[in-house]
Amino acid sequence: MTSGERLHGEPSASVAEERVAEARAVSGALGCRESLFLGFPDGDVGSHGDSLLKELRKVAAAVRPDLVLAPSPVDFHADHRALADVAAQLHRRSGDARLAFYEVYTTLRLNCVIDIAAQVQRKRDAIMGYRKSLYGKPEVYVHAALGLNAQRSIFTQRAGYFEAFYVVGADLPANAVADYLSYRI
């Protein structure tokens, strides 16, 4: 959604260049053929909801995804919450693709776990590729992410690493997703 230009306060073109380069390199290593950066202001995605929705509609029309992944609407990061809101709006209006929210900084009330034990090294390597974006300490983020993945083994009753998702279902009105995820309903 952004180019990450506000890593340390004021926007910086050189920070944006470094962060975009990191994202392209990691995406390529993970097998993505194309990276798209929409250029919305880092740290202010929430002020551009209508424009973001319009741009994501264009992307969805071109790509026609079966599944859309978005950060959790109860995440700590304001840009992540704003993107989650726009993804929910897009899902409500089109409903063509399934929508799954994932965890970044905050746990979510899950309804799907996926065993990632075979991919743990790949995940570790991917996170380590974000040295600039993770304040020069990607190993801290690796530790935290894999710790959360290990904690999710409680739900499977077997040791391992699991990604947790909330896949939006037809049984819950889309406008109630944040309430559900934050245990208000």
N, C-alpha and C positions, 0 to 999 in steps of 0.2 A: 504494500500500500504506500510505503514511503521509501525514501532512500537513506534514512537513518542519519540525517544531517545534524540532529541535535543530541548527540551522545553526551556531550559535556556542556549543556547550557545553550549558548548561542549557536545558531545554525552555522555549519562549516562545509563548504564545498569539498574540501580535501577529506574530511571525515566521511561524507557521503560517498565519495569515490572509493575509499578504502572499504567501506561496509558493503557497497554494491559488488565490488570485486570479490570480497569474501563470500557473499551470497551466491554469486555466479559460480565460483570455484566449488563450493560445497554442493550446490545443486547439480553441477556437472558430474561430480564424483558419485552422487546418488543416482545418476542416470537420467536426470531431467534434460530434455533436449532444448528447452527454451525457458528463459527467466523473463518475467515481466515486472517492471517497476512502474507503478501508477503515478508516483511523484506527489502524493498528498503530503502536507506538512507534518514532519515527525513531531509527535507530541501533541498534535492538534487534529487528529483524524475525526474526533467527535464533532467538530464544527463544520464538517463537510459531508454529512450523512447523505444528503440528497444527491450530490455530485458523485459520491462514492458508489451509491446504489446504481446510478445511471451507468457508470463505468463498469461495474461488476455485471450488470445486465448484458452489456456488450460482450464482455469476456465469456460469460456463460452461454450466450447465443452462438459465439464462434466455436467454443470448445465442446459444448454440450456434455457436461460431466454427469456421471452416474452418482457421484458422491462429492459433496463439498465439505471440506474440513475447515473449521474456524476455531479460534481460541475461545475459551469459556467466557460466557457473559458475566461470570463472577470472578474473573481474573483480577489480579492486583493492578495490572498495567491499564491505564485509561484508553490507550489506542487499541489494546486487545478487546476491551469491553465494547468500544465503539464498533469495531469490525464485527464482533459477534452479533451486535444489534442489527447491523446492515445485512449480515448473512441470514439472520432470522427473517428479516423483511423480504429479502429475495426469495427465500424458501416459501414464505406465506403466499407471495404473489405468483410464483411460478409452480412450485411443488414438483418440478420435473426431476430434480435430483434429491437424493437423501442428504440430510444435513447431520454432521457429527461434530460435536464440540470436543476439544481436547484440552488437556491441562498444560499450563506453562508454569506460572508462579503460584497458582492456587489450586488446591484439589477441587474436584467437582463430584457431584452425586452421579455415579456412573450407572450405566445399564449394559455396558459392553467392555470386556477386557480381552486384549489380544496378547498372546505369548510372543515376546520379542527376544527370548533367550538366544536364539541363533543370530540375532542382529545386534546384540549389545556392543560388540567391537565396532561395528559400522556406525552405530549411534554415537559412541564415544569419539570416533574419528571425526564425524560430522560436527559435533559440538566443538571439538578442539580447533576446527577450521575457522571459528568465529572469534579469534583472539582480540581483534580491535573492538568488535561489537560487544564482547563480554568483558570489557574493561581490563584487558590484559591478563585475565584470570579464568580462562575457560575451564580449567581443571576443577574449579569450585562449582561451576554449573554442571559439569559431568557428574561430580559426586552427588549433587542435589538431585539431578534428574534420575540417575540410576537408583538413588535411594528411594525416590518416590516410586519408581518402577518396581523395586523390590518390595516395598510396602504393599503394593497392590496384590502381592501373592497371597495375602490374607483372604482375599475373595475367592481364590482358587484352591486354597488349602494344599498348595504344593510350592516348594521353593522355586524361585525363578525371578524373571523380570517380565512385567506386563504393562502395556499401555492401556490407559483407561479413557473411555469416551462416553459421552452421553449422545446417543443417536436419537434425534427428534422423531417421535412416533406420532401416528395419527390419533392416538389415544389422549394426547395432551394438546390443548390449544396452543398455538405458537406463542401467543402473547403471555402465556403462563410459564414459559420455559425458565426464565430467570427465577421466578418464585419457586419452582420445583427444585432447581439446582441449588438454591440457597436454603432449602428445607422449610420454606414458608408455607408450602402446601405438600 
